[in-house]
Amino acid sequence: MHADFRIALCRLLATLLGISSVQAFYIPGWSIRSYTDDEAIPLHVNKVYSDNTQLQYAYYDLPFVCPPSGKKHAGVASGRSVSLNLGEILRGDRIMTSDYDLVMGQDQECQYMCSHETSRKGIKRAQQLVEDGYVAEWIVDNLPGATSFVTVDRTQKYYAAGFKIGYKDYSPVTGKPRHFINNHLTLVLRWRKAPGRSGQQGGKVVVGFEVYTKSIGPGDRQDTGCPIDVHHPTAGMELYIAPNMTSLASKYPFSSYLPEDDDVDDGATLTIPYTYSVYFREDDRVGWANRWDLYFNNQKESSKTHWLAILNSLVIAGLLSAAVAVVMGRTIQQDIKGFAKEGALEEGKIKLKRKKPRNGTKSPRPGEKASAGLLEQTGDAHHDADISSDEESIEDITGWKLLHGDVFRAPAYPGLLAPLIGSGMQLIFMTTGLLILSCFGLLNPSFRGGFVSVGMGLFVFAGIFSGYFSSRVYRTFGGRDWRKNTLMTALLVPGLLFTTIFILNLFVWAQASSTALPFTTLVGIVALWLLIQLPLVYAGSWYGYHRSQPWEHPTKTNVTPRQVPEQAWYTTSIVLVALAGLISFAVIFIELLFVFRSLWQDKSGYYYVFGFLSVVSVVLMVTIVETTIVATYIQLCVENHHWWWQSFFVGGGGAFWIFVYCVWYYHTKLHIQGFISGMLFFSYSFLACVVYGLLTGTVGFLTAYAFVRRIYGAIKAD
């Protein structure tokens, strides 16, 4: 049986390894949008974001950029918001139409946009955003404007989404920092002939959108507003307004030092001219179906590290498999076989049924001499009484075999454990669905916000499974008030997540960041929670409690609980949970580095190696199963029957180490600035660890439950 299981596991891992080799497989869209010559192409502006902070801002909310004029471009007035899905809103997108004119096939050497007057406060805001390394995101034909790079050996080209809004340098005279705004943008749209009938009719498709930035000073400009020399500007557009010494002197009349960075508003402004160039270039090397590949090319260089992560996971899982094979194949199986052959189990004793010899006499006990006569029998009368009996009691036994009357006793706080198990099953369903859809390319960066939107939908729909498993576990524990359990399941974990996000949202609102969720979105989330998920949880709970039978246990529970003996330090729950969590964390920490880099450190890139992530996730689940079996067996061997909660914590113990890893990553890898950004990082990290702990803890609980039922179901207990 164990050999068959290992063969099946190897086949599954081989299949997943094959899936992992498809690193950038995706479905780029459901329909191809083609353009004919002289047809207007809309350009949408979205937001600005930075790797050094968690606060994002809508592009048109910035006080130093050209505001929308309201004129129509590509048939739509500028400044109008584009309808967004739930995932786009949650990730901070604020997509709007713009005044930029793009016409297929028409190059523009220079086009004047506007000259925007910016106050001291606006200039200071621009300086801060440039200091923090903010990047702007524009969109053409669903492609984000990208900064183009080449690899070190110049053999491959790849994109990083977004472009810098400015840069910082130091004055060669004073040595003080200076900030410059990128006020001239060169937009390069790469196109090719559209496939099929559309291409035969002159249609063209956009396969690349590159943005090149320049900072050009206000001097030496034509009457149209464009600079005389676009390609070789003499000076950049510095974000600086000379201080008003008169106002400062009146504000600090008794000070010999006048701070130049004072926030005094004297009405002074700086006029920033904005221009842009547009070039269309044909590129037959890139097809429309794989136009997103350039955004993923940089990830292919790290494929060796991904394979190392898988190898690391397989080694750890292999060592644990050997430990489980010893536990299951030798120790427990030998105990069970001994019980099945020799008799039944009593409380602390084994009853052995002895066989009578064919001549009708009693066979001597091992190590005793055969009886020589009546006198000798009289002298050993106490042995005769034992031998003449049909059953024989041998020395007391210890270990997991003594717990048959307590091992299935309901745990403490069953009304809390059951809802947590239900929510864990809900998360398992959601995560499995997301990984499957991502591996098959249905969820990809071209489906903007799709990962979050589909994840929310799966989570809400999985409420029916949450209710079912929660109520069935609750009934197995002997619970009676199933409606209370239903409310706990529907409100506990989702309520914790929503309350935390709502409180964080208040801080982000105060910063006027697009990361803050609009009030209507919060109302929509509450409606999804209370009007859709809650009824689904109720339906699942009703079916699980009334239409499904509780899981039966192979042994009866004693009336009086057995006292747990004093535990050695290395068998205590804290030690077992910490060690088991460290093992599961060791399986994923290499792949976790890439996930963290994409989420926090390199937001211009995309994490899209879900094949590798799926393989590591499967190995992680196998590791959690094996560590839970070993930890539960150790706990039962030291006569501790409180395994319900411990199995849950053993499975989810890796969440603690992941949070420790987040703290280390924050202090060593990130350069996040500001209290709000730091608070958002640790709050989101904590929520992610809670979700991970619930998911893996549920796996551990179900594994331990199946393991305990299996070993105690194989013996006969009185």
DAFEN-V848663 format. One record per residue. N is the residue number from 1. SS is DSSP state (~ for helix, > for strand, _ for the rest). OMEGA is omega in degrees with one decimal (NA if undefined). Layout:
n->[N & N]
ss->[SS & SS]
omega->[OMEGA & OMEGA]
This chain:
n->[1 & 2 & 3 & 4 & 5 & 6 & 7 & 8 & 9 & 10 & 11 & 12 & 13 & 14 & 15 & 16 & 17 & 18 & 19 & 20 & 21 & 22 & 23 & 24 & 25 & 26 & 27 & 28 & 29 & 30 & 31 & 32 & 33 & 34 & 35 & 36 & 37 & 38 & 39 & 40 & 41 & 42 & 43 & 44 & 45 & 46 & 47 & 48 & 49 & 50 & 51 & 52 & 53 & 54 & 55 & 56 & 57 & 58 & 59 & 60 & 61 & 62 & 63 & 64 & 65 & 66 & 67 & 68 & 69 & 70 & 71 & 72 & 73 & 74 & 75 & 76 & 77 & 78 & 79 & 80 & 81 & 82 & 83 & 84 & 85 & 86 & 87 & 88 & 89 & 90 & 91 & 92 & 93 & 94 & 95 & 96 & 97 & 98 & 99 & 100 & 101 & 102 & 103 & 104 & 105 & 106 & 107 & 108 & 109 & 110 & 111 & 112 & 113 & 114 & 115 & 116 & 117 & 118 & 119 & 120 & 121 & 122 & 123 & 124 & 125 & 126 & 127 & 128 & 129 & 130 & 131 & 132 & 133 & 134 & 135 & 136 & 137 & 138 & 139 & 140 & 141 & 142 & 143 & 144 & 145 & 146 & 147 & 148 & 149 & 150 & 151 & 152 & 153 & 154 & 155 & 156 & 157 & 158 & 159 & 160 & 161 & 162 & 163 & 164 & 165 & 166 & 167 & 168 & 169 & 170 & 171 & 172 & 173 & 174 & 175 & 176 & 177 & 178 & 179 & 180 & 181 & 182 & 183 & 184 & 185 & 186 & 187 & 188 & 189 & 190 & 191 & 192 & 193 & 194 & 195 & 196 & 197 & 198 & 199 & 200 & 201 & 202 & 203 & 204 & 205 & 206 & 207 & 208 & 209 & 210 & 211 & 212 & 213 & 214 & 215 & 216 & 217 & 218 & 219 & 220 & 221 & 222 & 223 & 224 & 225 & 226 & 227 & 228 & 229 & 230 & 231 & 232 & 233 & 234 & 235 & 236 & 237 & 238 & 239 & 240 & 241 & 242 & 243 & 244 & 245 & 246 & 247 & 248 & 249 & 250 & 251 & 252 & 253 & 254 & 255 & 256 & 257 & 258 & 259 & 260 & 261 & 262 & 263 & 264 & 265 & 266 & 267 & 268 & 269 & 270 & 271 & 272 & 273 & 274 & 275 & 276 & 277 & 278 & 279 & 280 & 281 & 282 & 283 & 284 & 285 & 286 & 287 & 288 & 289 & 290 & 291 & 292 & 293 & 294 & 295 & 296 & 297 & 298 & 299 & 300 & 301 & 302 & 303 & 304 & 305 & 306 & 307 & 308 & 309 & 310 & 311 & 312 & 313 & 314 & 315 & 316 & 317 & 318 & 319 & 320 & 321 & 322 & 323 & 324 & 325 & 326 & 327 & 328 & 329 & 330 & 331 & 332 & 333 & 334 & 335 & 336 & 337 & 338 & 339 & 340 & 341 & 342 & 343 & 344 & 345 & 346 & 347 & 348 & 349 & 350 & 351 & 352 & 353 & 354 & 355 & 356 & 357 & 358 & 359 & 360 & 361 & 362 & 363 & 364 & 365 & 366 & 367 & 368 & 369 & 370 & 371 & 372 & 373 & 374 & 375 & 376 & 377 & 378 & 379 & 380 & 381 & 382 & 383 & 384 & 385 & 386 & 387 & 388 & 389 & 390 & 391 & 392 & 393 & 394 & 395 & 396 & 397 & 398 & 399 & 400 & 401 & 402 & 403 & 404 & 405 & 406 & 407 & 408 & 409 & 410 & 411 & 412 & 413 & 414 & 415 & 416 & 417 & 418 & 419 & 420 & 421 & 422 & 423 & 424 & 425 & 426 & 427 & 428 & 429 & 430 & 431 & 432 & 433 & 434 & 435 & 436 & 437 & 438 & 439 & 440 & 441 & 442 & 443 & 444 & 445 & 446 & 447 & 448 & 449 & 450 & 451 & 452 & 453 & 454 & 455 & 456 & 457 & 458 & 459 & 460 & 461 & 462 & 463 & 464 & 465 & 466 & 467 & 468 & 469 & 470 & 471 & 472 & 473 & 474 & 475 & 476 & 477 & 478 & 479 & 480 & 481 & 482 & 483 & 484 & 485 & 486 & 487 & 488 & 489 & 490 & 491 & 492 & 493 & 494 & 495 & 496 & 497 & 498 & 499 & 500 & 501 & 502 & 503 & 504 & 505 & 506 & 507 & 508 & 509 & 510 & 511 & 512 & 513 & 514 & 515 & 516 & 517 & 518 & 519 & 520 & 521 & 522 & 523 & 524 & 525 & 526 & 527 & 528 & 529 & 530 & 531 & 532 & 533 & 534 & 535 & 536 & 537 & 538 & 539 & 540 & 541 & 542 & 543 & 544 & 545 & 546 & 547 & 548 & 549 & 550 & 551 & 552 & 553 & 554 & 555 & 556 & 557 & 558 & 559 & 560 & 561 & 562 & 563 & 564 & 565 & 566 & 567 & 568 & 569 & 570 & 571 & 572 & 573 & 574 & 575 & 576 & 577 & 578 & 579 & 580 & 581 & 582 & 583 & 584 & 585 & 586 & 587 & 588 & 589 & 590 & 591 & 592 & 593 & 594 & 595 & 596 & 597 & 598 & 599 & 600 & 601 & 602 & 603 & 604 & 605 & 606 & 607 & 608 & 609 & 610 & 611 & 612 & 613 & 614 & 615 & 616 & 617 & 618 & 619 & 620 & 621 & 622 & 623 & 624 & 625 & 626 & 627 & 628 & 629 & 630 & 631 & 632 & 633 & 634 & 635 & 636 & 637 & 638 & 639 & 640 & 641 & 642 & 643 & 644 & 645 & 646 & 647 & 648 & 649 & 650 & 651 & 652 & 653 & 654 & 655 & 656 & 657 & 658 & 659 & 660 & 661 & 662 & 663 & 664 & 665 & 666 & 667 & 668 & 669 & 670 & 671 & 672 & 673 & 674 & 675 & 676 & 677 & 678 & 679 & 680 & 681 & 682 & 683 & 684 & 685 & 686 & 687 & 688 & 689 & 690 & 691 & 692 & 693 & 694 & 695 & 696 & 697 & 698 & 699 & 700 & 701 & 702 & 703 & 704 & 705 & 706 & 707 & 708 & 709 & 710 & 711 & 712 & 713 & 714 & 715 & 716 & 717 & 718]
ss->[_ & ~ & ~ & ~ & ~ & ~ & ~ & ~ & ~ & ~ & ~ & ~ & ~ & ~ & ~ & ~ & ~ & ~ & ~ & ~ & _ & _ & _ & _ & _ & _ & _ & _ & _ & _ & _ & _ & _ & _ & > & _ & _ & _ & _ & > & _ & _ & > & > & > & > & > & > & > & _ & _ & _ & _ & _ & _ & _ & > & > & ~ & ~ & ~ & _ & _ & _ & _ & _ & _ & _ & _ & _ & _ & > & > & _ & _ & > & > & _ & _ & _ & > & _ & _ & _ & _ & ~ & ~ & ~ & ~ & ~ & _ & _ & _ & _ & _ & > & > & _ & _ & _ & _ & _ & > & _ & _ & _ & _ & > & > & > & > & > & > & > & > & > & > & > & > & ~ & ~ & ~ & ~ & ~ & ~ & ~ & ~ & ~ & ~ & ~ & ~ & _ & _ & _ & > & > & > & > & > & > & _ & _ & > & > & _ & > & > & > & > & > & _ & _ & _ & _ & _ & _ & > & > & > & > & > & _ & > & > & _ & > & > & > & > & > & _ & _ & _ & _ & _ & _ & > & > & > & > & > & _ & _ & > & > & > & > & > & > & > & > & > & > & _ & _ & ~ & ~ & ~ & ~ & ~ & _ & _ & _ & > & > & > & > & > & > & > & > & > & > & > & _ & _ & _ & _ & _ & _ & > & _ & _ & _ & _ & _ & > & _ & _ & _ & _ & _ & _ & _ & _ & _ & _ & > & _ & _ & _ & _ & _ & _ & ~ & ~ & ~ & ~ & ~ & ~ & ~ & _ & _ & _ & _ & _ & _ & _ & _ & _ & _ & _ & _ & _ & _ & _ & _ & _ & > & > & > & > & > & > & > & > & > & > & > & > & > & > & _ & _ & _ & _ & _ & ~ & ~ & ~ & _ & _ & ~ & ~ & ~ & ~ & ~ & ~ & ~ & ~ & _ & _ & ~ & ~ & ~ & ~ & ~ & ~ & ~ & ~ & ~ & ~ & ~ & ~ & ~ & ~ & ~ & ~ & ~ & ~ & ~ & ~ & ~ & ~ & ~ & ~ & ~ & ~ & ~ & ~ & ~ & ~ & ~ & ~ & ~ & ~ & ~ & ~ & ~ & ~ & ~ & ~ & > & > & > & _ & _ & _ & _ & > & > & > & > & _ & _ & _ & _ & _ & _ & _ & _ & _ & _ & _ & _ & _ & _ & _ & _ & _ & _ & _ & _ & ~ & ~ & ~ & ~ & ~ & ~ & _ & ~ & ~ & ~ & ~ & ~ & ~ & ~ & _ & _ & _ & > & > & > & _ & _ & _ & _ & _ & _ & ~ & ~ & ~ & ~ & _ & _ & _ & _ & _ & _ & _ & _ & _ & _ & ~ & ~ & ~ & ~ & ~ & ~ & ~ & ~ & ~ & ~ & ~ & ~ & ~ & ~ & ~ & ~ & ~ & ~ & ~ & ~ & ~ & ~ & ~ & ~ & ~ & ~ & _ & _ & _ & _ & _ & _ & _ & _ & _ & _ & ~ & ~ & ~ & ~ & ~ & ~ & ~ & ~ & ~ & ~ & ~ & ~ & _ & ~ & ~ & ~ & ~ & ~ & ~ & ~ & ~ & ~ & ~ & ~ & ~ & ~ & ~ & _ & _ & _ & _ & _ & ~ & ~ & ~ & ~ & ~ & ~ & ~ & ~ & ~ & ~ & ~ & ~ & ~ & ~ & ~ & ~ & ~ & ~ & ~ & ~ & ~ & ~ & ~ & ~ & ~ & ~ & ~ & ~ & ~ & _ & _ & _ & _ & _ & _ & _ & _ & ~ & ~ & ~ & ~ & ~ & ~ & ~ & ~ & ~ & ~ & ~ & ~ & ~ & ~ & ~ & ~ & ~ & ~ & ~ & ~ & ~ & ~ & ~ & ~ & ~ & ~ & ~ & ~ & ~ & _ & _ & _ & _ & _ & _ & _ & _ & _ & _ & _ & _ & _ & _ & _ & _ & _ & _ & _ & _ & _ & ~ & ~ & ~ & _ & ~ & ~ & ~ & ~ & ~ & ~ & ~ & ~ & ~ & ~ & ~ & ~ & ~ & ~ & ~ & ~ & ~ & ~ & ~ & ~ & ~ & ~ & ~ & ~ & ~ & ~ & ~ & ~ & ~ & _ & _ & _ & _ & _ & _ & _ & _ & ~ & ~ & ~ & ~ & ~ & ~ & ~ & ~ & ~ & ~ & ~ & ~ & ~ & ~ & ~ & ~ & ~ & ~ & ~ & ~ & ~ & ~ & ~ & ~ & ~ & ~ & ~ & ~ & _ & _ & _ & _ & _ & _ & ~ & ~ & ~ & ~ & ~ & ~ & ~ & ~ & _ & _ & ~ & ~ & ~ & ~ & ~ & ~ & ~ & ~ & ~ & ~ & ~ & ~ & ~ & ~ & ~ & _ & _ & _ & _ & _ & _ & ~ & ~ & ~ & ~ & ~ & ~ & ~ & ~ & ~ & ~ & ~ & ~ & ~ & ~ & ~ & ~ & ~ & ~ & ~ & ~ & ~ & ~ & ~ & ~ & ~ & ~ & ~ & ~ & ~ & ~ & ~ & ~ & ~ & ~ & ~ & ~ & ~ & ~ & ~ & _ & _ & _ & > & _]
omega->[179.8 & 177.8 & 177.9 & 179.4 & -179.8 & 178.3 & 179.0 & 179.2 & 178.8 & 177.8 & 178.7 & 179.8 & 177.8 & 177.2 & -179.7 & 175.2 & 175.3 & 177.6 & -176.6 & 179.7 & 177.1 & -168.7 & -172.7 & 177.4 & 180.0 & 173.5 & -168.1 & -179.7 & -177.1 & -180.0 & -179.1 & 176.8 & -180.0 & -179.4 & 174.5 & 178.7 & 179.5 & 176.3 & -178.0 & 178.2 & -179.3 & 173.5 & -179.3 & 173.3 & -173.9 & -170.8 & 170.3 & -178.0 & -175.7 & 174.0 & -175.8 & 179.6 & 179.8 & -178.5 & 175.9 & -178.9 & 174.8 & -173.9 & -176.8 & 173.8 & -179.7 & -174.2 & -174.4 & 178.9 & 178.9 & 178.0 & 179.1 & -177.7 & -177.1 & 178.7 & -178.7 & 175.0 & -175.4 & 176.0 & -177.7 & 179.1 & 179.9 & 179.3 & 178.7 & -179.9 & 175.9 & 179.6 & -175.1 & 172.9 & -175.6 & -179.6 & 178.6 & 179.2 & -178.0 & 179.0 & 173.5 & 179.0 & 174.1 & -171.9 & -179.3 & 176.4 & -173.6 & 179.4 & -177.4 & -178.0 & 175.0 & -179.1 & -175.2 & 175.6 & -177.3 & 176.0 & 176.9 & -178.9 & 177.6 & 178.2 & -179.1 & 179.1 & 179.4 & 170.0 & -172.1 & 177.2 & -175.4 & -179.6 & 177.9 & -179.6 & 177.6 & 178.3 & 178.3 & 177.4 & 178.7 & 178.1 & -179.0 & 179.1 & 176.7 & 178.9 & -178.8 & 176.3 & -178.4 & -177.6 & 179.4 & 178.0 & 172.9 & -173.8 & 172.0 & 179.2 & 178.4 & 175.6 & 175.8 & 174.8 & -169.3 & 169.0 & -174.3 & 176.7 & 171.9 & 179.4 & -176.2 & 180.0 & 176.5 & 179.5 & -177.7 & 177.4 & 177.2 & -176.0 & 166.1 & -175.1 & 177.4 & 177.5 & -177.2 & 177.9 & 178.5 & 179.8 & -176.8 & 171.3 & -176.8 & -178.1 & 178.7 & -177.9 & -175.5 & -177.2 & 179.8 & 179.4 & 176.1 & -179.3 & -178.1 & 178.4 & 175.6 & -174.6 & 172.6 & -177.1 & 174.1 & -177.5 & 179.2 & 178.6 & 179.3 & -175.1 & 173.0 & -179.4 & -178.7 & 178.5 & 172.9 & -175.5 & 180.0 & 178.2 & 177.8 & 179.0 & 176.1 & -179.8 & 178.7 & 179.1 & 178.5 & -179.4 & 178.4 & 178.8 & -177.3 & 179.9 & 177.4 & -171.4 & 173.8 & 173.5 & -175.4 & -177.4 & -176.2 & -177.0 & 176.3 & -179.4 & 177.5 & 178.3 & -180.0 & -177.3 & 179.4 & 176.6 & -179.7 & 179.7 & -178.7 & -171.7 & -178.4 & -180.0 & -177.8 & -177.3 & 179.9 & 179.4 & -177.2 & 177.7 & -174.8 & 171.5 & -178.8 & -178.5 & 176.5 & -174.3 & 179.4 & 179.6 & -179.9 & 179.6 & 178.2 & 179.3 & 178.6 & -173.7 & -176.2 & -178.0 & 176.6 & 180.0 & 179.3 & -178.3 & -178.2 & -176.9 & 179.1 & -176.4 & -179.2 & -178.7 & -178.6 & 179.1 & 179.8 & -179.1 & 174.6 & -179.9 & -178.8 & 177.2 & 179.7 & 177.6 & 178.3 & 175.8 & -178.6 & 177.3 & 175.1 & -178.9 & 179.1 & -178.5 & -179.4 & -178.4 & -177.8 & 176.1 & -179.6 & -176.7 & -179.4 & -179.2 & 176.8 & -176.5 & -178.3 & 176.4 & -178.4 & -172.5 & -178.4 & -179.9 & -178.3 & 179.7 & -179.2 & -177.7 & 178.2 & 178.5 & 176.7 & 177.3 & 175.8 & 177.8 & 179.2 & 179.0 & 177.4 & -180.0 & -178.3 & 178.5 & 179.9 & 179.0 & 178.1 & 177.8 & 177.8 & 177.5 & 177.2 & 178.4 & 179.1 & 178.4 & 177.6 & -178.8 & -175.1 & -171.2 & -176.5 & -172.1 & -174.2 & -178.4 & 177.9 & 177.0 & -177.3 & 178.6 & 178.8 & 179.1 & -177.5 & -177.5 & -166.9 & 178.5 & -175.2 & -174.3 & 172.6 & 177.9 & 176.3 & -178.9 & 174.6 & 176.2 & -179.6 & 176.8 & -175.5 & 179.5 & 177.6 & 176.1 & -174.9 & -178.7 & 175.8 & 179.0 & 179.2 & 175.7 & -178.0 & 175.5 & 178.5 & 179.4 & 179.1 & 176.1 & 177.6 & -178.0 & -178.4 & -179.6 & -175.5 & -178.4 & 179.9 & 177.2 & 178.8 & -179.7 & -179.3 & -175.7 & -178.4 & 174.6 & -178.9 & -178.6 & 179.2 & -175.0 & -177.9 & 179.0 & 178.4 & -176.7 & -176.4 & 177.5 & 177.9 & -172.1 & -180.0 & 179.4 & -179.4 & 174.5 & -173.6 & -176.9 & -179.0 & -170.6 & -174.8 & -179.5 & -178.0 & -171.1 & 179.8 & 175.0 & -177.4 & -177.3 & 172.0 & -179.8 & 178.5 & 178.4 & 174.8 & -177.9 & -178.3 & 176.2 & 177.5 & 177.0 & 177.5 & 178.2 & 176.4 & 176.3 & 176.7 & 179.0 & 177.2 & 178.7 & -178.7 & -177.3 & 178.7 & 178.7 & -179.6 & -179.9 & 180.0 & -179.4 & 178.8 & 179.5 & 179.0 & 173.2 & -179.6 & 175.1 & -176.3 & -177.1 & 178.0 & 172.7 & -172.0 & -178.6 & -175.6 & -177.7 & -179.4 & -178.8 & 179.5 & 177.4 & 176.6 & 179.5 & 178.3 & 179.8 & 179.5 & -179.2 & -178.7 & 175.1 & 179.5 & 176.2 & 176.9 & 179.6 & -178.1 & -176.7 & 179.3 & -177.8 & -179.5 & 175.1 & 179.9 & 178.4 & 176.7 & 176.8 & -179.5 & 180.0 & -177.3 & -175.2 & -173.6 & 178.5 & 175.9 & 177.8 & 178.5 & 178.9 & 176.9 & -179.3 & -176.3 & -172.0 & -170.8 & -175.9 & 176.2 & 178.5 & 176.6 & -179.6 & -177.0 & -178.7 & 179.6 & -179.7 & 179.5 & 179.3 & 177.5 & -179.0 & 178.4 & 177.9 & -178.4 & 175.2 & -178.3 & 179.8 & -179.3 & -178.0 & 175.9 & 174.7 & 179.1 & 179.7 & 175.4 & -178.1 & 180.0 & 177.3 & 176.9 & 177.6 & 178.2 & 178.6 & 177.7 & 178.3 & 176.4 & -176.7 & -171.8 & -174.8 & -179.5 & -176.0 & -178.2 & 175.4 & 178.4 & 176.7 & 179.7 & 179.8 & 178.5 & 179.3 & 179.6 & -179.3 & -178.5 & -177.1 & -172.6 & -175.1 & 179.7 & 179.2 & 174.6 & 178.9 & -178.5 & 180.0 & -175.8 & -179.6 & 177.9 & -179.1 & 178.2 & 179.0 & -177.8 & 179.4 & 177.3 & 179.5 & 179.8 & 179.8 & 178.8 & -174.1 & 171.0 & -174.1 & -176.2 & 175.9 & 178.5 & -175.9 & -177.2 & -179.1 & -179.0 & 179.4 & -179.0 & -179.6 & 179.4 & 177.4 & 178.6 & 179.0 & 179.1 & 177.0 & 179.1 & -180.0 & -169.1 & -168.5 & 178.9 & 178.6 & 178.5 & 177.9 & 179.0 & 177.7 & 179.2 & -179.4 & 179.9 & -176.5 & -169.3 & -168.1 & -177.0 & -176.6 & 177.6 & 179.0 & 179.7 & 172.2 & -178.8 & 173.8 & -175.1 & 173.4 & 176.1 & -178.5 & 179.5 & 178.7 & 179.5 & 180.0 & 178.2 & 177.7 & 176.8 & 179.4 & 177.7 & 179.3 & 179.2 & 177.3 & -175.6 & 178.6 & 178.7 & 178.3 & -179.0 & -178.6 & 178.8 & 178.7 & 177.9 & -179.5 & 179.8 & -179.1 & 177.1 & 172.5 & 175.7 & -175.0 & 177.6 & -173.9 & -174.0 & -178.7 & -178.6 & 178.2 & 177.9 & -179.4 & 176.5 & 178.2 & -177.9 & -177.6 & 179.1 & 179.7 & 178.6 & -178.1 & 176.1 & 177.9 & 174.4 & 177.2 & 177.2 & 178.8 & 178.0 & -178.9 & -179.3 & -174.1 & -175.0 & -173.7 & -173.6 & 176.1 & -178.3 & -176.5 & 175.0 & -178.8 & -177.1 & -179.8 & 177.1 & 178.4 & 178.3 & -179.5 & -176.5 & 178.3 & 178.3 & 177.4 & 178.5 & 178.6 & 178.5 & 178.2 & 176.4 & 178.6 & 178.2 & -179.9 & 177.5 & -177.8 & -176.9 & 175.6 & 176.4 & 176.6 & 178.1 & 179.8 & -178.5 & 177.7 & -179.6 & 179.6 & 178.5 & 180.0 & -178.9 & 178.1 & -178.0 & -174.2 & 179.2 & 175.1 & -178.9 & 179.2 & 177.1 & -178.6 & 175.2 & NA]
